[in-house]
């Protein structure tokens, strides 16, 4: 009789753990979390609110991304930044249509800027799907190794986009023409007195190689690491990031260097077929405001 009681208790504990694990799995893959950051600058005369996200990878939260769009709308952004891997590199026509519909809906909320990730970059060799044209037709401004000088709430801002690893572009390409193009872009991007905002999908150069202490950019917005996919609670530690490996030192948050500040989002989707765990999809809200 005593053995049966122990067995029933063990089964109850196992069932409870299973239900908790299932609940956490659902929360980490379907709950939309909002993370808020703030940054002051002497270059700004009025506040600017940015909503940015990355690594959607073709996912939809609600029909036609209605839940995600409602969350973005609720933040009342002045500017929306999509920081790469919104599409999958093997996206079929239906996914491309759906993501372009999402981008179009974003542009109806606020001016929307699109920086390429490694998945979108894979389209550039042939651009068989006409992807960049489709994104532009949806109303977003594509910034790929280029920048635009814009004004937001009276503030002059230079907004640029760069996918990779500056200033080590050889890690992305061995083509000397592309390397020179990347160097020329970044050299020109930095030559301004305006607030410099860079959409840089891969954060490796800024964080893991320490370029937040070496290169002057007011704010870099990055993704790509998926928050480590599976995060260890309390420790706030991700398990794995591309190019960095196990237990990467940077997977989420705002990192302030002596020359630049980088905000790294955990993104929206899983990675390598793995679901997210203790790591809900993240919408980032960045409040820029004048320094007193």
N, C-alpha and C positions, 0 to 999 in steps of 0.2 A: 504493500500500500504506500509506504514511504517513498519507494522508488518511482511509483507512478506520479506522485505529487511533484517530485523533483523533475521528472521528465516533462510534466505539463508546464511547470514554471520555465524550464529551459525553452520549450517550444513557444511559450508566450513571449519570452524575451527576444527570441530569434524573430518572431513575427513582428514585434514592435520595432526592432532594428531594421527589418526589411521595409516596413511601412515608412519609417523615418528616412531611410535611404532613398526610397522611391519619391517621397515628398520633396526631399532636397534636390533630387535629380530634376524633377519637374520645375521647381523654383529656379534652379540655376540655368534652365534652358528656355523658360517662358516668361518669367517675371522680368519686367523692364525696370532696371535701377537707374536712378539719376544721381550723378556725382557732380558736386559744385566746387569750383575753384575760383580764386580771385587773384588779380595781379594789378599793381599800380605802376604807372609810368609817367614821367615828366613830359613825354611826347603827346599825351592825351589831354584834351580840354573838356571832354564829356565822357560819360560811361558808354561802353559798348558791350552788348551781351552776345556771345557766340555759342551756338550749339554745334557740337561736332561728334561724329561717330565714324567708326571704321569697321571693316571685316564683317559686313553683313552677309557676304557670300551667298547672295540670292535668297536669303531667308525672308519669310513674311510673318509678321506678328499681327494676326487678325487679317480678315479679307482685304486684299490690296494694301496691306500694311496699315490698316486703319488704327490699330492700337498704338503703333509706333508713331504715326503721324499726329495722333491726338496728344501724345506725350511731348513731342517736339513743339507743337502749337502752344501747349500750356506754359512753356518756358518763355514765350514772347521774345524770340531771338531777333537781333538786328541783322544777323548774318548766320548762315548755315555752312559748315565745312564738312564735306564728305572726304575722308582721308584714306581712300583706297580700299581695294578688295571688296567693293560693293557687289561686283560681279564675280563669278567663278571663271577661271580660264577656259573651262570646257562648257560654258553656258550654252544651252540650246535657245532657240528663238523665243520660246515661251518665257524663259527666265529673263532674257534680255528685255522683252516687252514689259514684263512685270517691274523690273528694276528701273527702267526708263519712266514707267508710270509713277513709281515712287519718287524719282528725282523731280519729275514735273510737279508733283504735289508739294514737294519741299520748296520749289521756287515760288509757289503761291503763298507760302508762309513768310519767306524772307529771301533776299538775294542768296544764291547757292553757288558755292565754288567746289570744284571737284579736282582733287589731287589723285594721281594714279597710284595704285598699289602694284605689287608684283604680278597679280592675276590679270589686271588690265594691261600691264606692260607686255604680257605675252601675246596680246592681240596686235601689237604694233608692227610685227614683222610682215604680216600680210594685211592686217585689219580687214579680214574677210567679212566680218559682220558689220563693218563701218561703225565700230563701236563709239569712237570719239565723236563722230558726226551725230550719232544717235543721242549721245549725252548732251551735246550742244543744242540739238533740236528740242530736247526736253526742257531747255531753258537754263541749264547750269553753265557756268564759265569754267572751262577746262584749263588748268594750269599744269603743264607738263614741261619741266625745264624752262619755265617762263614765269613772268610775273605781271601783275597789273597794279597800277597806282589808282587807288579808289579813295573815296571819302565816305565815312560812316559817322553819322551824328556830328558832322563838322570836323572830324578827326582825319587827317591824311594818313592812310595806311598803305604800305606796299605789301601786297599779298602774292606770294609765290608758291609754286608746287614743285616738288622733287621727290622721286620715288625712293632713291637708294641710299648711298653710303658716304656722300661727300665728306671729307676730301680724299677718299680712297675709291674713286669710281672704278678702278681696275677690278674690284671685287664683283662688279656687276657686268662689266664688259671689257674685252680686250681690243675693241675697235678704237684706234687712235682718234678718229673723227668724233665718235660719240664721247670719248673721254674729254676731248677739247670742248665739245659743246656743253658738257656738264660743268666744266671749270668756268667757261665763259658765262654761263647762266649765273652761277653763284657769285662770281666776281661782280657782275653787274647788279645782282639783287642787293648786295650789301651796300652799294654806293648810294645812300639816301639818308636824309635826316628824319624821314617819316618813321612811324612805328612799323617794324618789320615782323610780319606774320608769315610763317613758313609751314605749309602742309607737307610733311615728310613722313611717308608711310612707315618706313623702316627706321627705328630709333637707334640702331646699333652705334653709329658714329657719335651721336650726341651723348648717349648715356654710357654704353659699355666701353667706348674709347675716349670718353671724357671731353668731347668737343664743346660741351656747355661751359667749359673753362677756357676755351681757346678761340672760339669764333663768335662774333657779335651778331646775335639775332634776338630780338626782343621776346618772341614766343614761337616755339616749335610745337606743332600738334602731330602726334604719332600714334600708331597702332601696331599691327603685325604680330605681336607676341601673344595675343589672346589671353592676357592675364595669367599665362602659364597653364591655361586650360583647366587644370585641377589645382585649386588653391587649398593650402593648409590653414584651417581656421585659427584665429588668435594670432598666429605667427604672420599672417598675411603674406605667405610665401607661395609662389607658383612653382609647379613641378618642372616645367620644360618650356624653353623658348627656342625658336629656330635660330641657328647660327651661334647661339650661346650655350645651349645644352641644358643639363639638369640643374635644378635649383638656381635659376638665373637671379642676379641681384636686383634687376629692375623689371617689373611686370605691370605696375599700376601706380599712378599718382603724379604729383607735380614735383619736379626736380629743379632746384634753383642753383645754377652755377655762377661763376664770377663774370661770365660773358653772355650767357644765354639761359633761358628757362624752357624746359621741355615738359609738356603734359602728355602722359602715356595712358591711353584708354585700353581697357580690357577687350573692347570690341563687342560684337554681337553674336558670333557663332562659335561652334566648336572648331577643332583642328585635327587634321589627319584622321578623320572619322571618329574621333573621340568626343563624347558629349562633355559639356562643362559641368564642374562640380564645385560647390561652394563659390560660385563665380557667375552671378547672373549677368545677362546682357546689359551693357552699360551705355547710357546716353550721358555725354559730358556737357556741362554748362560752364562756360568761362566768363566771368565778369571782369572786364577791363575798366579801370577807372583812373582818373587823374591823381597824381601824387600830390599830397598837401604841401 
